[in-house]
Amino acid sequence: MSNQQIVISGVGLWTPPHQISNEELVVSYNAFADRYNAEHQAAIEAGELAAKPHSSAEFIEKASGIRSRYVYIKDGILDPARMTPQIPLRDEGDLSDQAEIAVEAAKKALAAANKTASDIDAVIVSCAYTQRYYPAIAIEVQEALGIKGFGFDMLVACSAATFALQRAYEMVAAGTARAVLTINPELTSPQNNFRDRDSHFIFGDVATATIIERQETSSSDHCYDILTTQAETIFSNNIRSNIGYMVNANDDDPYREYNYFHQEGRKVFKEVCPMAAAHIEASVEKAGLAVSDIKRWWLHQANINMNDLIARRLLGRDPNPGEAPVVLDQYANTASAGSLIAFNLHHEDLGAGDLGVICSFGAGYSIGSLVLRKL
């Protein structure tokens, strides 16, 4: 176990004001599919194109456990002629969309940790996508909050949040920062392919934030000692998002399915579940603990079937109510933020000495975890 006594002292969750149910999404997608099939009828009949199949709310919930999702901007998503959010372009002098939601989550985390901007030395914005390459969103957020020191962005797909927490832990342990603010502004809806039946329902928007510091400087009501951290990556092409600055140089169409999020879902399920379970077991063992010692599992929120299988592999049984809290039914897959939404909503009830694990897994493949003890 770590003797550094480095802790999570505050967390924040910003939830968008707009929500879309499965039923709303299906009506929009099916209208788009009918429109597409009518427009391409000749090519479909000639076997040159595949017809767009219909979706259903029942299919979505059975495949994923998702019932609804929050979105930053709802306008445009449900328009069969558009099928993507209509987000107004901001002037360069205005706070960017992603920085705005990051700031909202950060303020909540600072309040929970009883911290002000002057207490923070570093800001890490870590997520699946940033809306631009530079200047870093983290530096923009740092400026907006009045934080001195430094900031940088990280992109590690669905493991971005846990990887950022580990970098924050290392900076505090090394003495390069007194306290670090990590933020996961997951603005995923612009990269969600609402025109694809197998992925149109997957993602939602959200922002989470976390404060890492030494226990001796913390003064929050809910403080968690970080016992161990662990990360691993194994290259896989089974989850991809190809949009990038090379599009023009490639003479490519940025709006074709190749450039949106896409995955080989069955392969991901088959390969990631045993990898994640083995990773978590190793993390718990590294902390000198047994799986039976862990009271709360804050798992990545991508798919209920994946979470159930991983929990059963770890526990040898179905998890008890509240043991591995699920939030994806309401929030959908929020990329790296899912496990931290679960932590935000389900950590205050634990008592001193209770143990928990935060774990994320996703594209890369990448897996990250932290073993925690409530102080």
Summary of the structure (lengths in Angstrom):
residues: 375
radius of gyration: 20.8
end to end distance: 14.6
largest distance: 70.7
contacts: 1338
relative contact order: 0.17
helix: 37%
strand: 22%
